[in-house]
Amino acid sequence: MKLSIVALSALALSNVSQATTLTESHFNRYLDFNWGACPAQFQSADNNNTCTLADVPLNWQEPDGKKISVLVSKSPAKSANSKGQIWLLQGGPGGSGSFFIQQLNTTLAPFTEHYDLYVLEHRGVGWSTHLACGNPVDVDYAQYAQTCFDDLHQQWGDGLFEFNTTAAARDLDYVIGKSKVRDWQPSYVYGVSYGTLWAQRFSQVAPTGAQAIILDSVLPPAEFGNDLWDENFNATLDDLLAYCQLDTSCQSRLNFSSLSQLKQRLNDIFTAQHCPGLDFDRRALHILASLGLSRSVEQILLPALHRLNRCSNDDVVALNNLHNFVFKGLGKKVLPLGDKDPLGFSQVVSKLITHNEINHVQRDLHTKLAYCQDAIACYPDFMSYRIHIDKQIWSNRYSDPYIYQPMHHYMPTLVLNGDLDPQTPHTYIPLIQNAFTNINQRYVELPQTHHGVLFVSQTKDVNANTCGATIMQNFIEDIWSQPDTSCIADLQGLNFDASTMASQVLFGTTDAFDGQPAVMSEADIMQLKASDPQAFAQASATFMPLIDF
């Protein structure tokens, strides 16, 4: 589940002139789609996919009423005979399915030869009828959020609350059926993160709507809530530390063995100021730890915690280098970020669904702030306050019989989860397994693996498919048998060793854990880049997750 760590961005209220730029498919389940060109964000590199804007009812209980549009993209199988359809559901909530188009030649390549790959853009998101705040972000966040809600409610009335998971699941059922008017094909539905809740809701409203579903990094429908975010992240940090203790190199280098020991030291640093000259404060640590856990950069996070625990004069220089790179804009100077797609994410859809459907277990603001007093990974205070305000404005706006209810269906199901996933922790998987009613509903857990198994489970063979893709492909090929999971033994797993280049750029020394660092300026980093462009390019995979937030 993707949730922003920093200030929310305001998008212009738009339905963008989609109807005039994309081919429309009017609401009629007995007529095939009218396929046409895709918007740039959805255009595949080989120009092989086509798109349409499908009309669907705003309110599925009123099928003859107001219509909205949902974008559908189709990438036909490269072979002459397609074995079936794979429908891809993005997470967020609020994330654009254009992400999948960028993966067609990489992670999704194993499926492109023999399967038609479809992407359904969630209602309210991206090139589907898009929801966004029309007012600029105000210093008074409460006023900004209330004005945004009021403006949207004035435009949509209670129809605003139809931009929900159940309606999106009915959209999926409709477009799957419509896609088969001319050529029936077996359908497989893949959802990642929030997309798994979307897929589970699909299984509730259309229990025979597909041949099988694949749930990757599972958001449980009940007994979970966004307010548990901080607690889940710190529990995952504990698990990461346990893996470090099992790794001879990592264990020998880390100068603390438990989170309680580290927390005691951090309290001395941040409360009693036992580390003069240090730029890091608790808020910066909270963000760094959250980035490190959610974006697979443990090779930077653990050395940073190690240096914080020791906090010598050399450590202060090294940590201040890291702070300057991540939080003071140095990283963005040496690695400029491209412009964000304004349709790439809908904060409005995120708020609606998060606060009405991913809000089963709640913590009040006082409890959350108190928990973060000595936690290592947390939302910074200002974000917790904003979430508290959003909850007051956006929550309790709608309900339906499916919200906070477990899925019950007979479709064959493959569930994938990593055991180091802080967003959708594997500890919630029993909630999913308890709802299984079919021997063909199976769970596979990947060790030392983060969020989004299909995309992050690389193996030691750099030319091979990800382990998640291999397991998923094996499952789709034979949904009635236990999938082959032997690739788990070949996972790359965790990386506790930062490259020499990454260590130099971020800490000012070739050894991330130790060594005497130099103060790093923009000129110093650019000189390093010029001295070994290839090493710098490889290290950019470490740099980008730390600055692109």
C-alpha positions in Angstrom: 0.0 0.0 0.0 1.6 3.2 -1.1 1.2 6.2 1.3 3.0 9.5 0.9 5.5 10.4 3.6 5.8 14.1 2.7 3.5 16.9 2.1 0.6 16.3 -0.2 0.6 17.8 -3.6 -2.4 19.5 -5.1 -3.4 18.5 -8.5 -5.6 20.7 -10.7 -9.2 19.5 -10.7 -9.5 17.7 -13.9 -11.4 15.4 -16.1 -8.7 16.3 -18.6 -10.1 16.3 -22.2 -10.0 12.5 -22.2 -13.1 12.0 -24.3 -11.6 14.1 -27.1 -8.2 12.4 -27.1 -9.1 8.7 -26.5 -11.5 6.3 -28.2 -14.7 5.8 -26.2 -16.6 2.5 -25.6 -20.2 3.2 -24.6 -21.8 1.2 -21.8 -23.0 -2.0 -23.4 -21.7 -5.3 -22.1 -22.7 -7.1 -25.3 -20.5 -5.0 -27.6 -16.8 -5.2 -27.9 -14.5 -2.3 -27.0 -13.6 0.3 -29.5 -9.8 0.2 -29.3 -7.6 3.2 -30.2 -4.4 4.9 -29.3 -3.2 5.1 -25.7 -2.1 8.3 -23.9 1.6 8.7 -23.6 1.6 7.5 -20.0 0.0 4.2 -21.2 1.9 3.7 -24.4 4.1 0.6 -24.4 7.7 0.8 -25.7 6.8 -1.4 -28.7 3.6 0.5 -29.4 1.8 -2.8 -29.3 -1.0 -1.9 -26.9 -4.2 -0.1 -27.5 -6.6 1.7 -25.2 -10.2 2.8 -24.7 -12.3 4.8 -22.3 -15.1 2.6 -21.2 -18.3 4.2 -19.9 -19.5 2.7 -16.7 -22.3 3.8 -14.3 -21.1 6.1 -11.5 -23.5 4.2 -9.3 -23.9 0.5 -10.3 -27.3 0.5 -8.5 -28.4 3.0 -11.1 -27.1 1.5 -14.4 -29.1 4.0 -16.5 -27.8 7.0 -14.6 -24.7 9.2 -14.8 -21.7 7.6 -16.4 -18.0 8.0 -15.8 -15.0 6.6 -17.8 -12.4 4.0 -16.9 -9.4 3.5 -19.1 -8.6 0.0 -20.3 -5.3 -0.9 -21.9 -4.7 -4.2 -23.9 -1.3 -5.6 -24.8 -2.1 -8.6 -27.0 0.0 -11.8 -26.7 3.0 -11.8 -29.0 2.3 -15.3 -30.1 -0.4 -16.2 -32.6 -2.6 -18.0 -30.0 -3.3 -16.3 -26.7 -3.7 -18.7 -23.7 -5.8 -16.2 -21.8 -6.0 -12.7 -20.2 -4.1 -11.4 -17.2 -5.8 -8.3 -15.6 -3.4 -6.1 -13.6 -4.7 -4.0 -10.7 -2.5 -1.3 -9.2 -2.2 -0.4 -5.6 -2.2 2.9 -3.6 -5.1 3.3 -3.2 -4.9 6.0 -5.9 -2.0 4.7 -7.9 -2.1 4.7 -11.7 -1.9 1.4 -13.7 0.5 3.1 -16.1 3.2 1.5 -13.8 2.5 -1.9 -15.4 3.0 -0.6 -18.9 6.6 0.3 -17.9 7.2 -3.2 -16.8 6.1 -5.0 -20.0 9.7 -5.6 -21.1 11.1 -6.4 -17.7 9.2 -8.0 -14.8 6.1 -8.7 -16.9 8.0 -10.0 -19.9 7.4 -13.7 -19.0 3.7 -13.2 -19.6 3.7 -11.2 -22.8 4.4 -14.0 -25.2 1.3 -16.1 -24.5 -1.1 -13.9 -22.6 -3.1 -10.7 -23.4 -2.2 -8.3 -20.6 -5.0 -5.9 -19.6 -4.7 -2.9 -17.3 -7.8 -1.3 -15.8 -7.3 2.2 -14.4 -9.2 2.5 -11.1 -12.1 4.9 -11.3 -11.1 8.3 -10.1 -7.5 7.7 -11.0 -5.2 8.8 -13.9 -6.9 8.7 -17.3 -10.1 7.3 -15.9 -12.4 10.1 -14.7 -9.9 11.7 -12.4 -10.5 13.1 -8.9 -8.2 15.8 -7.6 -8.3 18.9 -5.4 -8.7 22.1 -7.3 -7.5 24.4 -4.5 -3.8 25.0 -3.8 -2.3 23.7 -0.7 -2.7 26.2 2.1 -0.5 26.8 5.2 -3.7 25.9 7.1 -3.9 22.3 6.1 -7.3 21.8 7.7 -8.7 24.6 5.7 -7.2 23.2 2.5 -8.5 19.7 3.1 -12.0 20.9 4.0 -12.2 23.2 0.9 -11.1 20.3 -1.3 -13.8 18.0 0.1 -16.5 20.7 -0.1 -15.6 21.6 -3.7 -15.7 17.9 -4.8 -18.9 17.2 -2.9 -20.5 20.2 -4.5 -19.5 18.9 -7.9 -20.4 15.2 -7.4 -22.9 15.2 -4.5 -23.0 11.8 -2.8 -21.8 10.4 -6.1 -18.3 11.3 -4.8 -18.6 8.2 -2.5 -19.1 5.9 -5.5 -15.4 6.2 -6.2 -14.9 3.2 -3.9 -13.5 -0.4 -4.1 -16.9 -2.1 -4.6 -17.7 0.0 -7.6 -14.2 -0.5 -9.0 -14.7 -4.3 -8.5 -18.0 -4.1 -10.5 -16.1 -2.1 -13.2 -13.6 -5.0 -13.4 -16.4 -7.6 -13.7 -18.0 -5.5 -16.5 -14.8 -4.9 -18.5 -13.7 -8.6 -18.2 -17.1 -9.7 -19.6 -17.1 -7.0 -22.3 -13.6 -8.1 -23.4 -14.9 -11.6 -24.2 -17.7 -10.7 -26.6 -15.8 -11.8 -29.7 -13.3 -14.3 -28.3 -13.8 -16.0 -24.9 -10.5 -16.4 -23.0 -9.8 -17.6 -19.5 -9.1 -14.6 -17.1 -6.6 -14.3 -14.3 -6.7 -11.3 -12.0 -3.5 -10.0 -10.4 -3.6 -7.4 -7.7 -0.7 -5.8 -5.8 -1.0 -4.0 -2.5 -4.3 -2.1 -2.4 -4.9 -4.0 -5.7 -5.3 -7.1 -3.6 -8.2 -5.6 -1.7 -9.7 -4.6 -5.1 -9.2 -8.2 -6.3 -10.7 -9.6 -3.1 -13.8 -7.3 -3.5 -14.1 -8.6 -7.1 -14.2 -12.1 -5.7 -17.1 -11.0 -3.4 -19.2 -9.3 -6.1 -18.3 -11.7 -8.9 -17.3 -15.0 -7.2 -17.1 -16.8 -10.6 -15.7 -13.8 -12.5 -12.3 -15.2 -13.3 -10.5 -18.5 -13.5 -8.1 -17.6 -10.8 -6.7 -14.6 -8.8 -3.2 -13.7 -7.7 -2.8 -11.5 -4.6 0.7 -10.0 -4.2 1.5 -8.2 -0.9 -1.9 -8.7 0.6 -4.0 -6.0 2.3 -6.4 -7.8 4.6 -10.0 -6.8 4.3 -10.5 -6.7 8.0 -8.7 -6.3 11.3 -6.2 -3.9 9.7 -5.9 -0.2 9.5 -3.7 2.6 8.2 -3.2 3.7 11.8 -1.1 0.6 12.4 1.5 1.9 9.8 4.1 2.9 12.4 3.7 -0.2 14.5 4.1 -2.4 11.4 7.2 -0.6 10.2 8.9 -1.0 13.6 8.0 -4.6 13.8 9.6 -5.1 10.3 12.7 -3.3 11.5 13.0 -5.8 14.3 12.8 -8.6 11.7 15.4 -6.9 9.5 17.7 -6.7 12.6 17.2 -10.4 13.2 18.3 -11.1 9.7 21.4 -9.0 10.2 22.2 -11.0 13.3 22.1 -14.2 11.2 24.5 -12.7 8.6 28.1 -13.0 9.8 29.4 -9.8 8.1 26.4 -7.6 9.2 26.4 -9.0 12.7 30.1 -8.4 13.2 29.9 -4.8 12.1 26.7 -3.6 13.8 27.4 -2.1 17.2 24.0 -2.8 18.7 22.0 -6.1 19.0 18.5 -5.0 19.9 16.1 -2.2 19.1 15.7 -1.4 22.8 19.4 -0.8 23.1 19.4 1.5 20.1 16.3 3.4 21.3 18.0 4.1 24.6 21.0 5.6 22.8 18.7 7.6 20.4 16.9 9.1 23.3 20.2 10.3 24.7 21.1 11.8 21.3 17.7 13.5 20.5 16.6 14.4 24.1 19.8 15.1 26.0 21.8 16.2 22.9 24.7 13.8 23.5 25.8 14.2 19.9 26.6 17.9 19.2 26.7 19.0 15.6 24.5 16.3 14.3 21.9 17.5 11.7 19.7 14.4 12.1 16.7 14.9 14.3 14.1 12.4 15.2 11.8 13.4 12.3 14.5 12.9 9.8 15.3 9.5 11.3 11.7 8.5 11.1 11.6 9.3 7.4 14.9 7.7 6.6 13.9 4.5 8.4 10.6 4.4 6.6 12.3 4.8 3.3 14.9 2.2 4.1 12.4 -0.4 5.1 9.9 0.2 2.3 12.4 0.7 -0.5 15.0 -2.0 0.1 17.9 0.2 1.0 19.0 -1.7 4.1 22.6 -1.3 3.1 22.2 2.4 3.9 19.8 2.2 6.8 21.8 -0.2 9.0 25.1 1.7 8.7 23.2 4.9 9.5 21.7 3.4 12.6 25.2 2.0 13.5 26.7 5.4 13.2 23.9 7.0 15.2 24.4 4.5 18.0 28.1 5.4 18.2 27.9 9.0 17.1 31.6 9.9 17.2 32.9 13.0 15.5 33.6 11.0 12.3 30.0 9.6 12.5 28.6 13.1 12.7 30.4 14.1 9.5 29.2 10.9 7.8 25.6 11.3 9.0 25.5 14.9 8.1 26.6 14.0 4.5 23.7 11.5 4.3 21.3 14.1 5.8 22.4 16.7 3.2 22.0 14.3 0.4 18.5 13.1 1.4 16.9 16.1 3.2 18.7 19.2 2.1 18.4 18.8 -1.7 22.0 17.7 -2.5 20.8 14.4 -3.9 18.3 16.1 -6.2 21.0 18.4 -7.5 23.3 15.6 -8.6 20.4 13.3 -9.7 17.6 15.6 -11.0 14.2 14.1 -10.8 11.9 14.2 -13.8 8.5 15.9 -13.7 5.8 13.8 -12.0 2.9 12.8 -14.1 0.0 14.9 -12.7 -2.3 11.9 -13.4 0.0 9.4 -11.8 -1.8 9.4 -8.4 -5.1 10.6 -7.0 -4.8 11.8 -3.4 -8.6 12.1 -3.4 -9.3 8.4 -4.2 -6.5 7.6 -1.7 -8.2 9.5 1.1 -11.7 8.2 0.3 -10.8 4.6 0.4 -8.1 4.7 3.1 -10.4 6.4 5.6 -13.5 4.5 4.8 -12.2 1.0 3.9 -8.7 0.6 5.4 -9.6 2.0 8.8 -10.9 -1.0 10.7 -8.4 -0.9 13.5 -7.8 2.7 14.7 -5.4 4.6 16.9 -6.1 8.1 18.1 -3.7 10.9 17.4 -2.4 11.0 21.0 -1.6 7.3 21.0 0.2 7.5 17.6 2.3 10.5 18.7 3.2 8.8 22.0 4.2 5.6 20.2 6.6 7.6 17.9 8.3 9.3 20.8 11.0 6.6 20.8 10.2 4.7 17.7 12.7 4.5 14.9 10.4 4.4 11.8 7.3 6.6 11.9 5.3 9.2 10.1 6.7 12.6 11.1 4.5 14.5 13.4 3.2 16.9 10.7 2.0 14.0 8.6 0.3 12.4 11.6 -1.6 15.6 12.2 -2.6 15.8 8.5 -3.8 12.2 8.6 -5.8 13.0 11.7 -7.4 16.0 9.9 -8.1 13.9 6.8 -9.7 11.2 8.9 -12.1 13.8 10.4 -13.0 15.2 7.0 -13.1 12.0 4.8 -14.0 9.1 7.0 -17.4 7.6 7.8 -18.7 8.9 4.4 -19.9 5.6 3.1 -20.2 1.9 3.9 -21.5 -1.2 2.1 -22.0 -4.9 3.1 -18.6 -5.9 1.8 -16.4 -3.5 3.7 -14.4 -5.2 6.5 -15.7 -8.6 5.5 -13.4 -11.5 4.5 -13.4 -12.9 1.0 -15.2 -16.2 0.5 -15.0 -17.7 -2.9 -14.0 -20.9 -4.7 -11.7 -19.4 -7.3 -8.2 -20.9 -7.3 -6.0 -18.3 -5.6 -2.2 -17.7 -5.3 -1.1 -15.4 -2.4 2.4 -14.0 -2.4 4.0 -12.1 0.4 7.4 -11.1 1.6 8.4 -11.6 5.2 10.0 -8.1 5.3 7.0 -6.2 4.0 6.2 -3.3 6.3 3.2 -2.0 4.3 1.3 -5.3 4.2 3.1 -7.5 6.7 3.1 -11.3 6.4 1.8 -11.5 10.0 -1.7 -10.7 8.7 -1.7 -13.6 6.2 -3.7 -15.9 8.6 -6.6 -13.5 8.1 -6.5 -14.4 4.4 -5.9 -18.1 4.9 -8.8 -18.4 7.3 -11.1 -17.4 4.5 -9.8 -20.0 2.0 -12.5 -22.5 1.1 -10.7 -24.4 -1.7 -7.6 -26.6 -1.7 -6.4 -24.6 -4.7 -6.1 -21.5 -2.7 -2.4 -21.3 -1.7 0.0 -19.1 0.1 3.7 -18.7 -0.7 6.0 -16.6 1.6 9.3 -15.3 0.3 12.0 -14.7 2.8 14.0 -11.5 2.9 11.6 -10.0 0.5 9.9 -6.6 0.6 6.6 -5.1 -0.7 5.5 -6.1 -4.3 6.9 -9.6 -4.5 6.4 -9.8 -8.3 8.7 -6.8 -8.8 11.3 -7.1 -6.0 12.1 -10.9 -5.8 15.2 -10.9 -8.0 17.3 -14.1 -8.0 21.0 -14.6 -8.2 20.8 -15.1 -11.9 20.4 -11.5 -13.1 19.1 -12.6 -16.4 16.3 -14.8 -14.9 12.7 -13.8 -14.2 11.9 -12.7 -10.7 11.0 -15.5 -8.4 7.5 -14.0 -7.9 7.0 -14.0 -11.7 8.2 -17.6 -12.0 5.8 -18.8 -9.3 2.9 -16.8 -10.7 3.6 -18.1 -14.2 3.7 -21.7 -12.9 0.4 -21.2 -11.1 -1.4 -19.7 -14.1 -0.1 -22.6 -16.3 -1.7 -25.1 -13.9 -4.1 -23.6 -11.4 -5.0 -27.0 -10.0 -1.5 -28.0 -8.8 1.0 -26.7 -6.2 3.2 -24.1 -8.0 6.9 -24.7 -8.2 8.6 -22.5 -5.6 12.2 -23.8 -6.0 13.4 -20.4 -7.1 13.1 -19.2 -3.5 16.3 -21.0 -2.7 18.0 -18.8 -5.3 16.7 -15.4 -4.1 19.2 -12.5 -3.9 17.9 -11.7 -0.5 19.0 -8.7 1.6 22.0 -6.5 0.7 23.9 -5.4 3.8 26.9 -4.1 1.9 26.8 -0.7 0.2 29.0 -0.3 -2.8 32.1 1.8 -2.6 30.6 4.5 -4.7 27.3 4.6 -2.7 29.3 4.8 0.6 31.5 7.6 -0.7 28.6 9.7 -2.0 26.3 9.2 0.9 28.7 9.0 3.9 32.0 10.5 2.5 34.0 7.4 3.0 34.4 4.1 1.2 33.2 2.2 4.2 29.5 2.9 5.1 29.9 1.5 8.6 33.3 3.0 9.5 36.2 5.0 8.2 37.2 8.7 8.4 34.8 10.6 6.2 35.2 13.8 4.2 32.6 16.5 3.9 30.8 15.9 0.6 29.8 18.9 -1.6 28.0 18.9 -4.9 31.4 19.4 -6.7 32.9 16.4 -4.8 30.0 14.1 -5.8 30.1 15.3 -9.4 33.9 14.6 -9.5 33.2 11.0 -8.2 30.6 10.6 -10.9 33.0 11.7 -13.6 35.8 9.5 -12.3 33.6 6.3 -12.7 30.3 6.9 -14.5 29.5 3.2 -14.6 29.8 2.7 -10.8 27.8 5.9 -10.2 25.1 4.7 -12.6 24.9 1.4 -10.7 24.8 3.2 -7.3 21.9 5.3 -8.6 19.6 2.4 -7.8 20.5 3.1 -4.1 20.3 6.9 -4.4 17.0 7.2 -6.1 14.8 5.6 -3.4 16.3 8.0 -0.9 15.4 11.2 -2.7 12.3 10.4 -4.8 9.6 11.0 -2.2 
